[in-house]
Amino acid sequence: MADLEIERQTTNTVAAQDEDILATFGYKQELKRDWGLAHNFGVSFSIISVITGLTTLFSYGLNTGGPAVMSIGWIVVSFFTLMVATAMGEIVSAIPTSGGPYFWAALMAPPRWSAFAAWITGWFNLLGQVAVTTGISFGLANLIATVATVKSPDYAPTPAKTIGIYAAVLVSHGLVNTFGVRVLKYLNNVSIVLHSAGVTALAIAVLAKAPKHQPASFVFGYLNDGTGIDGAPGWGERASPAYLAVCGSLLAQYTLTGFDASAHLSEETRKASWSAPIGVVSSVGFSAIFGLLVLLAFLFSIQDFAAVLGSKYEQPVLQILIDIFGEDGALVLFSLIILCVWHCGLFSMTSNSRMMFAFARDGGIHPFFHHVDVRFKSPIRAVWLAATLSFILALPSLGSSVAFAAATSIATIGLYISYGIPILLGLIWHKEFTAMKGPFNLGGLSRVIAFIAVAWIISITVFFVLPTANPVTSQTLNYTVVAVGIIAVGATTAWILWARRWFTGPAAEVMEAMRLGVDLTEPRVEENESEKGVKTTGATAESS
């Protein structure tokens, strides 16, 4: 019994400390805080979901650079992404709130620019969050439609049918996030097992069962350019192999995206100042390792490169599995992949809704979406806003052959711009940021890592708006630049015309107090004096 009492006291102390830290940012505890470090890590690990990115973009990778760009690109992109995650980890340790990047930007910018920094960062983060959910769940819809053709050759997966499957996937994620909040952390545990032990077993089985293996010269040295359409030359010929390589790096960079989920779930995580940054960094590190293992397993096990590229299923990973295990065995293993992708989409919507909830709380979007259901302790309105916007973003797929690749580019650019703004602010105003730092502190390496992270984000922002198919037509246009441009121009214009008059971002007095080192959880002097005056008056009245 004594041990039980000590455990309860410790838990209560930790909970009180977490609530006090949240109170310093001007917020009360509204969401249920019962997630631990493993759960926090698991959400980002599940959203990164290497098997999701690799499976849904494998065809893109084979055609845009081929095995050489896919393998070497993964290693290069993993290094720079880890730099971004490490720089972000230092920030979330200092500022563990559900708002994530936009709140960081507000706090780290000079007071004059604080609200504008929060506004722009918030809208880019919102765009990226919606596009990530779109990319994951729409990719899942494509996988389900493809599987249906294996045993039903007469089934034709038209864009309209795929959109219908996509809608059903979004509804399933919305329902779990609405009514199943209490089981999310248990589903999270399942997801961790699927994405680690399950995916590792899949990779080992593929390597062990494959009748033959490709040489290392193929995996690390073969460059394939399939970006030309209808006999047109590819971008490797029209521009250069380097152009092909930077476009092909989208596979790795899109896959290693979404790790800000650990920050968005920080108000539901115990010891968030430590658990959230560890969740951010470790999810990227483990995903880079698992992803390389899976990617190399698939590439080394390709039996016939031309047959995989021209697969009648139009899904190279499925074709690789069929070539090795036959149709029945491939369907079993592909079902494991589909299950992983479903969990990935589920937790992407969870993260997405928390960001929208926090942005509404601070006035970035309509306050209608700042609402937590009393019974389920879930921001239900934000959940269905996320589902609706994700559905709308996929509608161009009805008339565009590159819509999915564009959605992944939008997700990558939108999220990484929102990551980069607060990192850049911390780099420029480093002295002020140093005063805020939490337990995850990079010390002398802080500015070096931040500089590398910002330089990489600027580079990929340029890379992923470039056209990836030649010739460029209305069907092959990379509309990433349109979507990102609409957010950039629209958010800036809205700020100039009206938002600057009413949007103050996170409470200005809270941010100023933090810059001055004032602890808002301590009673103010004026309140103490007032209380003393009341007590004195009461004493005088009693004596008379």
Number of C-alpha atoms within 10 A of each C-alpha: 6 7 8 9 10 11 12 12 12 12 13 12 12 14 18 12 15 22 20 19 24 21 16 19 24 16 16 13 14 16 19 14 18 13 20 19 19 17 25 29 26 28 34 33 32 34 33 30 31 31 24 28 25 23 25 25 24 22 20 23 26 25 21 32 28 26 26 23 30 29 20 18 21 23 16 14 20 23 13 19 24 21 22 27 27 25 33 26 30 29 29 31 25 23 28 31 27 28 27 30 32 33 29 29 31 27 32 30 23 16 15 8 13 22 27 24 26 30 29 23 29 29 23 27 28 24 25 28 30 30 30 31 32 29 29 29 31 28 25 27 24 22 22 18 21 20 19 16 15 18 11 10 9 9 12 13 16 12 18 13 15 23 20 12 19 25 19 14 19 25 15 15 24 24 15 17 24 21 15 15 18 16 12 19 19 12 19 23 16 15 25 23 16 20 28 18 11 16 23 18 13 19 19 13 15 22 20 14 12 19 13 13 15 14 12 13 10 14 23 19 15 13 21 19 20 24 24 20 13 8 9 14 17 23 25 20 14 14 11 11 19 13 18 26 24 19 24 27 24 27 28 29 24 24 28 28 28 29 26 33 32 35 34 29 27 34 28 23 27 22 22 31 26 21 26 36 32 23 29 31 25 21 27 27 19 14 23 23 14 20 27 21 16 21 23 18 21 26 26 20 26 26 20 12 15 9 14 21 18 13 15 13 17 14 21 25 24 23 24 24 25 18 19 22 19 12 15 13 13 21 18 12 20 21 15 18 21 20 16 27 28 24 25 30 29 29 26 28 31 29 28 28 30 28 29 31 30 27 28 19 20 21 19 23 18 13 14 12 22 20 18 16 13 10 7 16 16 25 25 23 18 27 25 21 19 28 22 16 15 25 20 11 20 21 14 16 19 14 12 17 16 18 23 24 22 28 28 29 32 31 28 28 31 28 29 27 22 28 27 25 24 29 27 21 21 24 21 16 13 15 10 18 19 16 13 17 18 18 11 19 17 15 10 8 10 17 18 13 20 26 18 15 25 23 14 18 23 14 11 20 19 13 19 25 20 17 20 26 22 19 20 13 10 11 14 18 22 27 22 24 20 13 17 21 12 12 18 16 11 14 19 16 12 12 18 12 9 10 18 15 9 11 17 18 25 26 15 17 12 19 22 14 14 17 17 12 11 14 16 17 14 9 9 12 9 9 10 11 11 12 12 12 12 11 12 12 11 11 11 9 9 8 6 5
